[in-house]
Amino acid sequence: MKTDANKLIALYKKMLDIAAKEQKEIAENNLDKIEHYCSLKIDIIREIDEINNGESLTYCSEKNDELALLIKQIIVINKANAEALSKKRNEIMSELSTVQRRKTAFRAYETCA
């Protein structure tokens, strides 16, 4: 179990680092890098799944405060990232809607002219 806990801590530290980098890229609207970080997180999750044999993850996080804290930090950052991405998506959709309305208005103007 100790080795599993150490491996999980290392993976979750990696995940926390990636989540922080992803947060920076979200703030800077670097969508291609955000996608890259998402695929890195998926790879780490796969590694965690390989280690997690049954209740190993639950057991390790209950017995290891460092691991539990890392998981909580990742959850907080991922939630903030999801909210920021949702906000950006809403902004983009709003801008798209405005462009579509202007395009429709322009077509109507051209038809009447």
Buried (B, 14 or more C-beta within 10 A) or exposed (E): EEEBBEBBBEBBBBBBEBBBBBBEBBEEEBEEBBEBBEEBBEEBEEBBEEBBEEEBBEBBBEEBEEBBBBBEBBEEBBEEBEEBBEEBEEEEEEEEEEEEEEEEEEEEEEEEE
